[in-house]
Amino acid sequence: MSQRIHDLPENDRPRERLLRLGPGVLTDAELLAIFINTGVKGENAIQVAQRLLREVGSLRQLSRTSPVEMASSRALGPAKAAHLSAAFEIGKRAEREWVRETPMDKPELIYRYLAAEMQCLGHESVRVLLLNSRLHLIRDEELFRGSLNETVAHPREILQNVIVHKAFAFAVVHNHPSGDPSPSDADRRLTRRLKEGADILGLKLMDHVIIGLPSENRGQPYFSFKECAML
């Protein structure tokens, strides 16, 4: 029979260790166990967390899992799945607080703002960042959602969104779930048409940033059309 967490020596329990030593000393499984709280028959919360990580592959992959998918796992159920999903979302939002007073005029800032969220997606997503005259973010919307390796984004809808919300400037961001941020021919066409339309309408297209995944085999984990002088 598995040993319950409450049967462990007090100094070995995740919650007590976190309070005594800080969250940085806990393993991924121990951090998850705090939210999972109780185990199932034959497994305590830490063992449930370890099995969950083995099933999905990593903490990053778990953060990409929808609440419904989490809830279907034998390890969790609706309440625990909700706790974990809320924890992942709080982390994402806290990481993005700085953006309110920061001009979004550099691709590395756009990457920093959206990378954690968009790298977790298993499908392509097109986001539009609407900016005021100080280039501060005033609105962030997902306008298109696609498949694993393709989405169909329409310049007309993107530009209409910028006009409706009276933005001074805008940036377009999308992800490549494959991890490789290199632009496709479709990405290049979209950017060219957006630039042409923005110029006609007197709008400022700041950048089109493609978010990929970090890799030792390539440079930075994003591609910026502005940085590469393609705007």
C-alpha positions in Angstrom: 0.0 0.0 0.0 1.3 3.5 -0.9 2.4 5.7 2.0 0.1 8.8 2.4 1.8 12.2 2.3 0.5 12.8 5.9 2.4 9.7 6.9 5.7 11.1 5.7 8.0 12.8 8.2 6.8 16.4 8.4 10.1 17.8 7.0 9.6 15.6 3.9 6.1 16.8 3.0 5.9 19.2 0.0 3.9 21.9 1.6 6.1 22.0 4.7 9.3 22.0 2.6 8.0 24.8 0.5 7.2 27.0 3.5 10.5 26.2 5.1 12.8 26.3 2.1 10.9 28.1 -0.7 9.2 26.7 -3.9 12.5 26.5 -5.8 13.7 23.4 -4.0 10.6 21.3 -4.8 10.5 18.9 -7.8 7.9 19.3 -10.5 6.0 16.4 -9.0 6.1 17.9 -5.5 4.8 21.2 -6.7 1.9 19.5 -8.6 1.2 17.4 -5.5 0.4 20.5 -3.5 -2.4 21.3 -5.9 -3.5 17.7 -6.3 -3.6 17.4 -2.5 -5.0 13.9 -2.2 -4.0 10.7 -3.8 -6.0 7.8 -5.2 -6.1 4.2 -4.2 -2.5 2.9 -4.2 -0.9 6.3 -4.8 -0.3 9.3 -2.7 -0.5 12.8 -4.3 3.3 12.9 -5.2 3.0 9.5 -6.9 -0.1 10.7 -8.8 1.9 13.7 -9.9 4.8 11.6 -11.0 2.5 9.3 -13.1 0.8 12.3 -14.6 4.1 13.8 -15.7 5.1 10.4 -17.2 1.8 10.2 -19.1 2.0 13.7 -20.7 5.8 13.8 -20.9 6.7 17.1 -19.1 5.4 20.0 -17.1 5.3 22.0 -20.3 3.1 19.4 -22.0 0.8 19.3 -18.9 0.4 23.1 -19.1 -0.8 22.6 -22.7 -3.4 20.1 -21.6 -7.0 21.4 -21.5 -9.0 21.2 -18.2 -11.3 18.7 -19.8 -8.4 16.4 -20.8 -6.9 16.7 -17.3 -10.3 15.9 -15.7 -10.5 12.7 -17.7 -7.3 11.3 -16.2 -7.6 8.7 -13.5 -5.1 10.8 -11.6 -7.4 13.9 -11.2 -11.0 14.6 -11.9 -12.8 17.9 -12.4 -11.9 19.7 -9.1 -8.2 18.9 -9.2 -8.0 19.6 -13.0 -9.6 23.0 -12.3 -6.9 23.7 -9.6 -4.1 22.8 -11.9 -5.5 24.8 -14.8 -6.0 27.8 -12.6 -2.4 27.5 -11.3 -1.0 27.5 -14.8 -3.1 30.5 -15.8 -2.1 32.5 -12.7 1.5 31.9 -13.6 1.0 33.1 -17.1 -0.8 36.2 -16.1 1.7 37.1 -13.4 4.5 36.8 -15.9 2.8 39.3 -18.2 2.0 42.0 -15.7 5.0 44.1 -16.8 3.5 44.6 -20.2 1.1 47.4 -19.1 3.8 50.0 -18.9 6.2 48.8 -21.5 6.3 49.9 -25.1 5.9 46.8 -27.3 8.4 48.0 -29.9 10.8 45.1 -29.9 10.3 41.4 -31.0 12.0 40.1 -27.8 9.3 41.9 -25.7 6.5 40.5 -27.8 8.1 37.0 -27.4 8.5 37.5 -23.7 4.8 38.5 -23.4 3.3 35.6 -25.4 5.8 32.8 -25.5 4.8 30.9 -22.4 1.2 30.8 -23.5 1.6 30.2 -27.2 4.3 27.6 -26.8 1.8 25.6 -24.9 -0.6 25.3 -27.8 -1.0 22.3 -29.9 -2.4 24.3 -32.8 -1.6 27.4 -34.7 -3.1 30.6 -33.3 -3.0 34.2 -34.7 -3.0 37.0 -32.1 -3.2 40.7 -32.7 -1.7 43.2 -30.2 -3.3 46.6 -30.5 -1.2 49.5 -29.3 -1.8 53.1 -28.4 0.4 56.1 -29.5 2.9 55.2 -26.8 3.0 51.7 -28.1 1.5 50.3 -24.9 -0.8 47.3 -25.2 -4.5 48.2 -25.1 -5.9 45.0 -26.4 -4.8 41.4 -27.2 -7.0 39.2 -29.2 -6.9 35.8 -30.8 -8.5 36.2 -34.2 -7.8 32.9 -35.9 -7.1 29.4 -34.8 -5.9 26.6 -37.1 -4.5 23.1 -37.1 -1.2 21.6 -36.0 0.7 23.2 -38.9 -1.6 25.7 -40.6 -4.0 28.5 -40.0 -5.9 30.7 -42.5 -5.6 34.4 -41.4 -7.3 37.1 -43.4 -5.7 40.6 -43.5 -9.1 42.1 -43.9 -10.3 40.9 -40.5 -7.0 41.8 -38.8 -7.1 45.4 -40.2 -10.8 45.8 -39.4 -10.0 44.8 -35.8 -7.4 47.5 -35.6 -9.8 50.1 -36.9 -12.7 49.2 -34.7 -10.7 49.5 -31.6 -9.0 52.7 -32.8 -5.5 51.5 -32.3 -2.5 53.6 -33.3 -0.4 50.6 -34.2 -0.5 46.8 -34.1 1.6 43.7 -34.1 0.6 40.3 -35.4 1.9 37.2 -33.6 1.4 33.5 -34.4 3.0 30.3 -33.2 4.5 27.2 -35.0 3.7 24.2 -32.8 6.5 22.3 -34.6 8.9 24.6 -32.7 10.6 26.0 -35.9 9.8 29.7 -36.2 11.0 30.0 -39.8 8.3 31.7 -41.9 6.4 29.8 -44.5 5.4 31.2 -47.9 1.9 31.8 -46.5 3.4 33.8 -43.6 5.4 35.9 -46.0 2.3 36.6 -48.1 0.2 37.5 -45.1 2.8 40.0 -43.9 3.2 41.6 -47.3 -0.6 42.1 -47.6 -0.9 43.4 -44.1 1.8 45.9 -44.7 0.2 47.1 -47.9 -3.2 47.4 -46.3 -1.9 49.2 -43.2 0.0 51.7 -45.3 -3.1 52.5 -47.3 -5.2 52.9 -44.1 -2.5 55.0 -42.3 -1.9 52.3 -39.7 1.4 51.2 -38.3 2.3 47.5 -38.5 5.0 47.2 -35.8 6.0 43.6 -36.5 4.9 40.1 -37.4 6.5 37.7 -34.9 6.4 33.9 -35.2 6.9 32.0 -31.9 8.7 28.7 -31.9 10.4 26.6 -29.2 14.0 27.0 -27.8 16.4 24.6 -29.5 20.2 24.1 -29.4 20.1 23.6 -33.2 18.9 27.1 -34.1 19.2 30.6 -32.8 16.5 32.6 -31.1 13.1 30.8 -30.6 11.2 33.4 -32.6 11.2 35.0 -36.0 10.7 38.8 -36.5 9.8 40.2 -39.9 10.9 43.6 -38.7 14.2 42.4 -37.3 14.9 40.7 -40.6 14.1 43.9 -42.6 11.1 42.2 -44.2 8.6 45.0 -43.3 
